[in-house]
Amino acid sequence: MPPRLSALDASFLYLEQPTTPMHVGAVSVFRRPKAGFDYDRLVELIEQRIALVPRYRQKVRHVPGNLARPVWVDDPEFDVAYHVRRSALPKPGSDEQLTDLVARLMSRPLDHTRPLWEMYLVEGLAHGRTAVLTKTHQAMVDGISAIDIGQVILDVSAEPRVHAEELWMPRPEPGDAQLMLDAVAEAVAQPGVIVDNARAAARDAVATVGKVVGAAGQLLSMARTASRKAPGSPLNVAISTQRRFAIARTELDDYRKIRSAHGCSVNDVVLSVVSGALRDWLLSRGEPVTASSSVRAMVPLSVRGEPDVPSSVGTLGNRVSSFLVDLPVGEPSPVVRLHHVTYAMREHTSTGQSVGADTLVRIGGFAPPTLHALGARAASGISKRIFNLVVTNVPGPQFPLYAAGAQMLEMFPVVPLAKGQALAIGLTSYNGGVYYGFNGDRDAMADVDVLAGMVGESLEELLGTVS
């Protein structure tokens, strides 16, 4: 019997709408080596390593009549050249041209008749650089064992690790009759399941997740601990089908200096920087900002002994927590903003208002860049009521990584938007840098690049308080 999608993973197929495609992305920028890093080499690398992620050669098959949740089946027509694509910018390609291309590519939904992922090699960047964009549907994020295709192509040295060649023969795809027989057999064994399947097929996916998994119920319980609903914000509007994307680059050492001077965590500094940038952005728009103004963020965090310095590639710690944090955008003093954020994070931790690791495993998974999908997965269906935006912070390795001998210079996450959410912020620390990705609705966030530019200014404000 083919493996069946979990209730939660299937819900992201049912929840997908034209304005809310359910895929997460990542943009990695590489320095092209003398030996070259072209499309053919990337395709060859994927062919060598795709056996490490067998789900990437499988597609979703729906059961006739929605008698059961969909199943994963091998794609007999799998064509790696369809999924790995080539694009180019007019030389010398700028960051603005790259982010515009990323926004357009991320706006397009994935083809549900094929394996739910795509990868783009973007050539023509200035200074001999090449970018790789990955798109992976959240239905493929099935817990701690999930590994993203963008992760398996990376090595810790310029010399690629060798994998034995494997002859892949797709298993025969079951017919409709077999899928229905399997569904009936499951229904007999578990009578309640067929009711949940019918509810999910009717797009009541949030209720299905709450009943079958229990994760949504825990999230709602967390929401009830909030003293009030999320404050009104221009970040919460009806969104379109198109996106804008912007990036910001900062140095990890700057965050560490501020952490040492003020006795807080790197995550506290990150959230304070985001608070300052949002404050300046709101003021630039002429939005009313008073002393009590705040923006509520849902912040999934990987928690470990030293959260900004992971010990190995793909190791993100053994505990993940998620917090609702009111970012004090009304406070003009950067130091007071930082103290507010630090106090709020410590209060959440001490009062047990975090969502535990087990819950977040059900919601998302640990492997980067899919950890950035945690906030978006948790946000589906409830974001407008309890928070204004998602801020995901994923620690990455503090040493260089390579793909086919090309050194990765930067990595920018692309966190998907939830319904009614005009902005999602993702950031990743890697090899001494902290890289922000701002994914915004094209209509509501025409100035998302302005917000991204204010990150550096907000960080400089805090650095100015370090003696």
RODO-2510 file (C-alpha; in nm, 4 decimals, decimal comma):
residues 467
     n   res          X          Y          Z
     1     m     0,0000     0,0000     0,0000
     2     p     0,1456     0,3414    -0,0913
     3     p     0,2270     0,5704     0,2043
     4     r    -0,0623     0,7962     0,2908
     5     l    -0,0242     1,1659     0,3688
     6     s    -0,0775     1,2539     0,7315
     7     a    -0,3898     1,4521     0,8152
     8     l    -0,1802     1,7620     0,8702
     9     d     0,0206     1,7324     0,5485
    10     a    -0,2958     1,6663     0,3480
    11     s    -0,4523     1,9752     0,5007
    12     f    -0,1956     2,1938     0,3252
    13     l    -0,3128     2,0580    -0,0074
    14     y    -0,6730     2,1391     0,0819
    15     l    -0,5889     2,4823     0,2247
    16     e    -0,3963     2,5969    -0,0808
    17     q    -0,5609     2,8815    -0,2697
    18     p    -0,4419     3,1095    -0,5523
    19     t    -0,3494     3,3809    -0,3007
    20     t    -0,1765     3,1420    -0,0587
    21     p     0,0458     2,8876    -0,2368
    22     m     0,1765     2,6483     0,0260
    23     h     0,5436     2,6263    -0,0654
    24     v     0,8498     2,7452     0,1226
    25     g     1,1618     2,8683    -0,0535
    26     a     1,5271     2,9510    -0,0118
    27     v     1,7712     3,1564    -0,2192
    28     s     2,1374     3,0554    -0,1960
    29     v     2,4070     3,2662    -0,3624
    30     f     2,7295     3,0965    -0,4746
    31     r     3,0704     3,2114    -0,5949
    32     r     3,1290     3,0351    -0,9250
    33     p     3,4541     2,8339    -0,9173
    34     k     3,7093     2,8332    -1,1997
    35     a     3,5854     2,4889    -1,3006
    36     g     3,2389     2,6371    -1,3498
    37     f     2,8987     2,5802    -1,1946
    38     d     2,6423     2,5547    -1,4716
    39     y     2,3019     2,3983    -1,5298
    40     d     2,4376     2,0622    -1,6475
    41     r     2,6537     2,0305    -1,3375
    42     l     2,3589     2,1102    -1,1106
    43     v     2,1377     1,8528    -1,2827
    44     e     2,4142     1,5945    -1,2507
    45     l     2,4475     1,6733    -0,8792
    46     i     2,0742     1,6339    -0,8236
    47     e     2,0706     1,3026    -1,0107
    48     q     2,3537     1,1753    -0,7909
    49     r     2,1847     1,2699    -0,4635
    50     i     1,8111     1,2576    -0,5143
    51     a     1,8092     0,9043    -0,3733
    52     l     1,8736     1,0697    -0,0353
    53     v     1,5300     1,2331    -0,0600
    54     p     1,3047     0,9677    -0,2165
    55     r     0,9941     1,1823    -0,1639
    56     y     1,1250     1,4139    -0,4366
    57     r     1,0539     1,1474    -0,6995
    58     q     0,7005     1,0930    -0,5763
    59     k     0,3757     1,2706    -0,6562
    60     v     0,0387     1,2968    -0,4842
    61     r    -0,2480     1,0718    -0,5961
    62     h    -0,5978     1,1543    -0,4720
    63     v    -0,8365     0,8742    -0,3821
    64     p    -1,1612     0,8778    -0,5863
    65     g    -1,4504     1,0158    -0,3860
    66     n    -1,2099     1,1392    -0,1159
    67     l    -1,2625     0,8114     0,0676
    68     a    -0,9181     0,8509     0,2222
    69     r    -0,6367     1,0978     0,2344
    70     p    -0,4113     1,1159    -0,0729
    71     v    -0,1100     0,8864    -0,1086
    72     w     0,2477     0,9258    -0,2256
    73     v     0,3290     0,7249    -0,5395
    74     d     0,6408     0,7053    -0,7526
    75     d     0,6193     0,9275    -1,0589
    76     p     0,6790     0,6934    -1,3566
    77     e     0,7386     0,9984    -1,5779
    78     f     0,9821     1,1654    -1,3390
    79     d     1,2052     1,4056    -1,5293
    80     v     1,4711     1,5850    -1,3274
    81     a     1,5109     1,8421    -1,6060
    82     y     1,1490     1,9491    -1,5503
    83     h     1,2122     2,0246    -1,1831
    84     v     1,5612     2,1737    -1,2168
    85     r     1,5268     2,4816    -1,4337
    86     r     1,7506     2,7522    -1,5705
    87     s     1,7115     3,1269    -1,5663
    88     a     1,9444     3,4204    -1,6222
    89     l     1,9670     3,7893    -1,5476
    90     p     2,1063     4,0437    -1,7938
    91     k     2,4723     4,0817    -1,6947
    92     p     2,5744     4,2205    -1,4559
    93     g     2,2667     4,1104    -1,2647
    94     s     2,1861     4,3165    -0,9545
    95     d     2,0278     4,2188    -0,6232
    96     e     1,7129     4,4053    -0,7280
    97     q     1,6832     4,1986    -1,0459
    98     l     1,7399     3,8785    -0,8497
    99     t     1,4766     3,9585    -0,5867
   100     d     1,2259     4,0553    -0,8562
   101     l     1,2815     3,7194    -1,0271
   102     v     1,2479     3,5349    -0,6943
   103     a     0,9179     3,7123    -0,6229
   104     r     0,7757     3,6150    -0,9616
   105     l     0,8877     3,2528    -0,9356
   106     m     0,7585     3,2143    -0,5800
   107     s     0,4195     3,3574    -0,6822
   108     r     0,3550     3,0605    -0,9109
   109     p     0,1936     2,7533    -0,7527
   110     l     0,3592     2,4166    -0,7960
   111     d     0,2193     2,1600    -1,0412
   112     h     0,0218     1,9103    -0,8299
   113     t     0,0377     1,6429    -1,1008
   114     r     0,4144     1,6121    -1,0460
   115     p     0,6487     1,5901    -0,7452
   116     l     0,5943     1,9062    -0,5435
   117     w     0,9259     2,0867    -0,5802
   118     e     1,1271     2,3025    -0,8187
   119     m     1,4825     2,4339    -0,8307
   120     y     1,6122     2,7235    -1,0409
   121     l     1,9715     2,8007    -1,1342
   122     v     1,9969     3,1765    -1,1824
   123     e     2,3012     3,2864    -1,3827
   124     g     2,4339     3,6299    -1,4709
   125     l     2,4724     3,7802    -1,1233
   126     a     2,7410     4,0443    -1,0841
   127     h     3,0839     3,9575    -0,9410
   128     g     3,0866     3,6023    -1,0786
   129     r     2,7996     3,4831    -0,8618
   130     t     2,5248     3,2304    -0,9268
   131     a     2,2031     3,1786    -0,7302
   132     v     1,9943     2,8676    -0,6643
   133     l     1,6267     2,9042    -0,5705
   134     t     1,4377     2,6087    -0,4240
   135     k     1,0600     2,5696    -0,3850
   136     t     0,9168     2,2865    -0,1736
   137     h     0,5519     2,2283    -0,0880
   138     q     0,4727     2,2171     0,2822
   139     a     0,2882     1,8874     0,2343
   140     m     0,6351     1,7330     0,1936
   141     v     0,7476     1,8527     0,5362
   142     d     0,6618     1,5408     0,7308
   143     g     0,8488     1,5835     1,0587
   144     i     1,2021     1,5473     1,1911
   145     s     1,3032     1,3123     0,9088
   146     a     1,2266     1,5748     0,6428
   147     i     1,5275     1,6825     0,4354
   148     d     1,5096     1,9533     0,1737
   149     i     1,6598     1,9046    -0,1722
   150     g     1,8612     2,2231    -0,1199
   151     q     2,0351     2,0617     0,1762
   152     v     2,1526     1,7400     0,0111
   153     i     2,3457     1,9220    -0,2626
   154     l     2,5680     2,0934    -0,0046
   155     d     2,9085     1,9703     0,1137
   156     v     3,1415     2,0868     0,3902
   157     s     3,4356     2,1092     0,1483
   158     a     3,4942     2,2091    -0,2126
   159     e     3,5516     1,8422    -0,2922
   160     p     3,2041     1,6859    -0,3322
   161     r     3,1346     1,3716    -0,1351
   162     v     3,0901     1,0648    -0,3508
   163     h     2,7650     0,8685    -0,3627
   164     a     2,7286     0,5333    -0,5276
   165     e     2,5121     0,5406    -0,8379
   166     e     2,1690     0,3891    -0,7945
   167     l     1,9377     0,2500    -1,0580
   168     w     1,5903     0,3751    -0,9714
   169     m     1,2894     0,1826    -1,0944
   170     p     0,9547     0,3440    -1,0072
   171     r     0,7032     0,1177    -0,8406
   172     p     0,3867     0,0606    -1,0428
   173     e     0,1286     0,3304    -0,9849
   174     p    -0,1936     0,1915    -0,8303
   175     g    -0,5169     0,2307    -1,0226
   176     d    -0,8308     0,3983    -0,8922
   177     a    -0,9872     0,0645    -0,7993
   178     q    -0,6894    -0,0317    -0,5817
   179     l    -0,6861     0,3074    -0,4110
   180     m    -1,0569     0,2715    -0,3298
   181     l    -1,0118    -0,0819    -0,1964
   182     d    -0,7286     0,0331     0,0299
   183     a    -0,9444     0,3216     0,1512
   184     v    -1,2384     0,0934     0,2309
   185     a    -1,0112    -0,1445     0,4206
   186     e    -0,8792     0,1442     0,6308
   187     a    -1,2321     0,2733     0,6914
   188     v    -1,3401    -0,0650     0,8235
   189     a    -1,0411    -0,0778     1,0552
   190     q    -1,0769     0,2882     1,1654
   191     p    -1,4352     0,4092     1,1096
   192     g    -1,3692     0,7649     1,2317
   193     v    -1,1031     0,8300     0,9696
   194     i    -1,3446     0,8460     0,6766
   195     v    -1,5378     1,1260     0,8505
   196     d    -1,2181     1,3254     0,8882
   197     n    -1,1349     1,2677     0,5230
   198     a    -1,4716     1,4004     0,4145
   199     r    -1,4303     1,7052     0,6369
   200     a    -1,0848     1,7754     0,4928
   201     a    -1,2109     1,7351     0,1378
   202     a    -1,4751     1,9957     0,2189
   203     r    -1,1835     2,2297     0,3054
   204     d    -1,2492     2,2263     0,6785
   205     a    -0,8832     2,1389     0,7118
   206     v    -0,8149     2,3357     1,0265
   207     a    -1,0831     2,1392     1,2121
   208     t    -0,9377     1,8157     1,0785
   209     v    -0,5903     1,9041     1,1977
   210     g    -0,7217     1,9951     1,5405
   211     k    -0,9078     1,6653     1,5751
   212     v    -0,6533     1,4241     1,4342
   213     v    -0,3227     1,5788     1,5360
   214     g    -0,4033     1,8000     1,8316
   215     a    -0,1399     2,0556     1,7343
   216     a    -0,3880     2,3237     1,6353
   217     g    -0,5627     2,2849     1,9681
   218     q    -0,2379     2,3512     2,1497
   219     l    -0,1772     2,6575     1,9367
   220     l    -0,5233     2,7890     2,0158
   221     s    -0,4549     2,7263     2,3797
   222     m    -0,1454     2,9404     2,3450
   223     a    -0,3550     3,2074     2,1773
   224     r    -0,5911     3,2180     2,4744
   225     t    -0,2991     3,3162     2,6968
   226     a    -0,2671     3,6433     2,5047
   227     s    -0,4303     3,9313     2,6880
   228     r    -0,5905     4,0683     2,3721
   229     k    -0,6255     4,0071     2,0023
   230     a    -0,3455     4,1076     1,7715
   231     p    -0,3351     4,4856     1,7271
   232     g    -0,4672     4,6366     1,4069
   233     s    -0,1977     4,6664     1,1435
   234     p    -0,1457     4,7412     0,7720
   235     l     0,0236     4,4007     0,7690
   236     n    -0,3151     4,2257     0,7891
   237     v    -0,5120     4,2800     0,4692
   238     a    -0,6612     4,0759     0,1873
   239     i    -0,3638     3,9638    -0,0228
   240     s    -0,3171     3,9071    -0,3954
   241     t    -0,1611     3,6226    -0,5931
   242     q     0,1653     3,8087    -0,6530
   243     r     0,4627     3,8773    -0,4265
   244     r     0,7538     4,1120    -0,3703
   245     f     1,0805     3,9964    -0,2152
   246     a     1,3618     4,1915    -0,0522
   247     i     1,6795     4,1000     0,1334
   248     a     1,9073     4,2447     0,4022
   249     r     2,2603     4,1443     0,5026
   250     t     2,4065     4,1922     0,8503
   251     e     2,7003     4,0574     1,0519
   252     l     2,6550     3,8044     1,3323
   253     d     2,9341     3,9625     1,5382
   254     d     2,7264     4,2810     1,5696
   255     y     2,4433     4,0862     1,7334
   256     r     2,6911     3,9170     1,9668
   257     k     2,8374     4,2529     2,0755
   258     i     2,4899     4,3815     2,1620
   259     r     2,4050     4,0557     2,3393
   260     s     2,7168     4,0810     2,5581
   261     a     2,6616     4,4470     2,6387
   262     h     2,2961     4,4100     2,7386
   263     g     2,2875     4,0594     2,8843
   264     c     2,0288     3,9166     2,6449
   265     s     2,0193     3,6548     2,3699
   266     v     2,0974     3,6889     2,0007
   267     n     1,7301     3,6152     1,9312
   268     d     1,6309     3,9088     2,1534
   269     v     1,8598     4,1351     1,9516
   270     v     1,7124     4,0052     1,6250
   271     l     1,3570     4,0800     1,7382
   272     s     1,4594     4,4229     1,8631
   273     v     1,6188     4,4982     1,5254
   274     v     1,2987     4,3881     1,3522
   275     s     1,0976     4,6069     1,5923
   276     g     1,3071     4,9127     1,5097
   277     a     1,2814     4,8498     1,1360
   278     l     0,9033     4,8066     1,1574
   279     r     0,8751     5,1269     1,3615
   280     d     1,0685     5,3288     1,1019
   281     w     0,8694     5,1680     0,8211
   282     l     0,5348     5,2546     0,9819
   283     l     0,6482     5,6138     1,0357
   284     s     0,7672     5,6378     0,6742
   285     r     0,4162     5,5400     0,5681
   286     g     0,2536     5,7989     0,7893
   287     e     0,0851     5,5311     0,9994
   288     p    -0,0243     5,6369     1,3509
   289     v     0,2461     5,5265     1,5968
   290     t     0,1933     5,5975     1,9654
   291     a     0,3892     5,4999     2,2737
   292     s     0,1691     5,1919     2,3177
   293     s     0,1809     5,0749     1,9543
   294     s     0,2922     4,7173     1,8982
   295     v     0,3074     4,4508     1,6286
   296     r     0,2493     4,0934     1,7382
   297     a     0,4864     3,8361     1,5919
   298     m     0,4744     3,4593     1,6027
   299     v     0,8338     3,3504     1,6524
   300     p     0,9278     2,9826     1,6116
   301     l     1,2799     2,9313     1,7461
   302     s     1,5251     2,6459     1,7582
   303     v     1,6525     2,6303     2,1154
   304     r     1,9935     2,4918     2,2056
   305     g     2,2889     2,5780     2,4294
   306     e     2,4224     2,8394     2,1862
   307     p     2,1396     2,9005     1,9371
   308     d     2,3408     3,1079     1,6926
   309     v     2,6266     2,8582     1,6575
   310     p     2,5073     2,5115     1,5490
   311     s     2,7547     2,2283     1,5814
   312     s     2,7048     2,0644     1,2425
   313     v     2,5299     2,0927     0,9103
   314     g     2,1568     2,0406     0,9425
   315     t     2,1723     2,0134     1,3226
   316     l     1,9253     2,2596     1,4656
   317     g     1,9051     2,1489     1,8238
   318     n     1,6794     1,9087     2,0072
   319     r     1,4053     2,1505     2,1082
   320     v     1,1925     2,3990     1,9177
   321     s     0,9620     2,6522     2,0792
   322     s     0,7216     2,9101     1,9419
   323     f     0,6312     3,2390     2,1086
   324     l     0,3842     3,5204     2,0616
   325     v     0,5768     3,8437     2,1124
   326     d     0,4406     4,1991     2,1067
   327     l     0,7138     4,3984     1,9326
   328     p     0,7261     4,7500     2,0883
   329     v     0,7232     4,9569     1,7691
   330     g     0,5907     5,2576     1,9598
   331     e     0,9048     5,2852     2,1754
   332     p     1,1566     5,5364     2,0338
   333     s     1,4551     5,4192     2,2432
   334     p     1,6431     5,1186     2,0968
   335     v     1,7643     5,0141     2,4412
   336     v     1,4147     5,0201     2,5904
   337     r     1,2838     4,8238     2,2879
   338     l     1,5508     4,5620     2,3499
   339     h     1,4644     4,5426     2,7206
   340     h     1,0933     4,5042     2,6374
   341     v     1,1668     4,2168     2,3983
   342     t     1,4073     4,0494     2,6409
   343     y     1,1530     4,0684     2,9237
   344     a     0,8739     3,9343     2,7018
   345     m     1,0813     3,6368     2,5864
   346     r     1,1897     3,5508     2,9395
   347     e     0,8313     3,5792     3,0649
   348     h     0,7100     3,3405     2,7943
   349     t     0,9788     3,0893     2,8834
   350     s     0,9183     3,1068     3,2585
   351     t     0,5392     3,0856     3,2335
   352     g     0,5384     2,7940     2,9913
   353     q     0,3655     2,9810     2,7088
   354     s     0,5770     2,8126     2,4433
   355     v     0,4604     2,5397     2,2110
   356     g     0,6722     2,2345     2,2841
   357     a     0,8948     2,0478     2,0440
   358     d     0,6507     1,7608     1,9919
   359     t     0,3791     1,9988     1,8752
   360     l     0,6093     2,1791     1,6353
   361     v     0,7308     1,8525     1,4879
   362     r     0,3701     1,7867     1,3924
   363     i     0,3394     2,1390     1,2546
   364     g     0,6544     2,1472     1,0516
   365     g     0,9832     1,9641     1,0870
   366     f     1,3408     2,0514     1,1691
   367     a     1,5527     2,0340     0,8523
   368     p     1,6455     2,3680     0,6940
   369     p     1,5064     2,5455     0,5052
   370     t     1,1829     2,3706     0,5990
   371     l     1,2089     2,4953     0,9579
   372     h     1,1148     2,8339     0,8135
   373     a     0,7819     2,6767     0,7169
   374     l     0,6888     2,6180     1,0827
   375     g     0,5469     2,9630     1,1372
   376     a     0,3567     2,9601     0,8106
   377     r     0,2103     2,6155     0,8798
   378     a     0,1040     2,7192     1,2288
   379     a    -0,0404     3,0443     1,0978
   380     s    -0,2852     2,8900     0,8519
   381     g    -0,6413     2,9792     0,9375
   382     i    -0,5747     3,1667     1,2629
   383     s    -0,3146     3,4323     1,1825
   384     k    -0,5499     3,7316     1,1553
   385     r    -0,6870     3,6665     1,5028
   386     i    -0,3783     3,6285     1,7205
   387     f    -0,0746     3,7735     1,5447
   388     n     0,0257     4,0114     1,2673
   389     l     0,3231     3,8402     1,1055
   390     v     0,5642     3,5489     1,1323
   391     v     0,9343     3,5962     1,2064
   392     t     1,1395     3,2777     1,1660
   393     n     1,5018     3,2665     1,2804
   394     v     1,6968     2,9552     1,1824
   395     p     2,0600     2,9156     1,2871
   396     g     2,2887     2,7820     1,0168
   397     p     2,6465     2,6510     1,0182
   398     q     2,9242     2,8971     1,0937
   399     f     3,1577     2,7577     0,8302
   400     p     3,1393     2,7625     0,4497
   401     l     2,9357     2,5101     0,2510
   402     y     2,9786     2,4126    -0,1133
   403     a     2,7753     2,2776    -0,4035
   404     a     2,9707     2,1120    -0,6847
   405     g     3,2795     2,3025    -0,5694
   406     a     3,1027     2,6415    -0,5637
   407     q     3,1159     2,8141    -0,2235
   408     m     2,7829     2,9294    -0,0850
   409     l     2,8150     3,2939     0,0146
   410     e     2,4658     3,3725     0,1438
   411     m     2,1297     3,2073     0,2111
   412     f     1,7992     3,3948     0,2218
   413     p     1,4759     3,2226     0,3318
   414     v     1,1441     3,2847     0,1549
   415     v     0,8666     3,2266     0,4099
   416     p     0,5188     3,1880     0,2551
   417     l     0,2312     3,4164     0,3462
   418     a    -0,0759     3,3001     0,5330
   419     k    -0,4230     3,4217     0,4447
   420     g    -0,4664     3,7857     0,5407
   421     q    -0,0948     3,8273     0,6067
   422     a     0,0953     4,0762     0,3906
   423     l     0,4465     4,0084     0,5213
   424     a     0,6605     3,7213     0,6455
   425     i     1,0188     3,7638     0,7627
   426     g     1,2756     3,4858     0,7639
   427     l     1,6389     3,5064     0,8622
   428     t     1,9271     3,2631     0,8694
   429     s     2,2713     3,2972     1,0269
   430     y     2,5473     3,1438     0,8165
   431     n     2,9280     3,1656     0,8200
   432     g     2,9396     3,4917     1,0149
   433     g     2,6438     3,6625     0,8471
   434     v     2,2764     3,7060     0,9291
   435     y     2,0624     3,7097     0,6146
   436     y     1,7037     3,8376     0,6050
   437     g     1,4377     3,7513     0,3482
   438     f     1,1225     3,9680     0,3351
   439     n     0,8341     3,8071     0,1472
   440     g     0,5506     4,0540     0,0938
   441     d     0,2266     4,0868    -0,0960
   442     r     0,2860     4,2781    -0,4177
   443     d    -0,0051     4,5205    -0,3653
   444     a     0,0114     4,5732     0,0102
   445     m     0,3941     4,5804     0,0400
   446     a     0,5089     4,7914    -0,2547
   447     d     0,7755     4,9341    -0,0205
   448     v     0,9076     4,6048     0,1168
   449     d     1,2560     4,7025    -0,0028
   450     v     1,2314     5,0145     0,2143
   451     l     1,1591     4,7967     0,5177
   452     a     1,4537     4,5702     0,4326
   453     g     1,6822     4,8732     0,4100
   454     m     1,5791     4,9829     0,7586
   455     v     1,7173     4,6630     0,9163
   456     g     2,0733     4,7932     0,8915
   457     e     1,9701     5,1289     1,0382
   458     s     1,7951     4,9606     1,3313
   459     l     2,1010     4,7433     1,3987
   460     e     2,3291     5,0502     1,3884
   461     e     2,1049     5,2186     1,6457
   462     l     2,1611     4,9308     1,8857
   463     l     2,5332     4,9159     1,8125
   464     g     2,5505     5,2814     1,9094
   465     t     2,4492     5,1824     2,2642
   466     v     2,7486     4,9485     2,3020
   467     s     3,0404     5,1198     2,4763
***
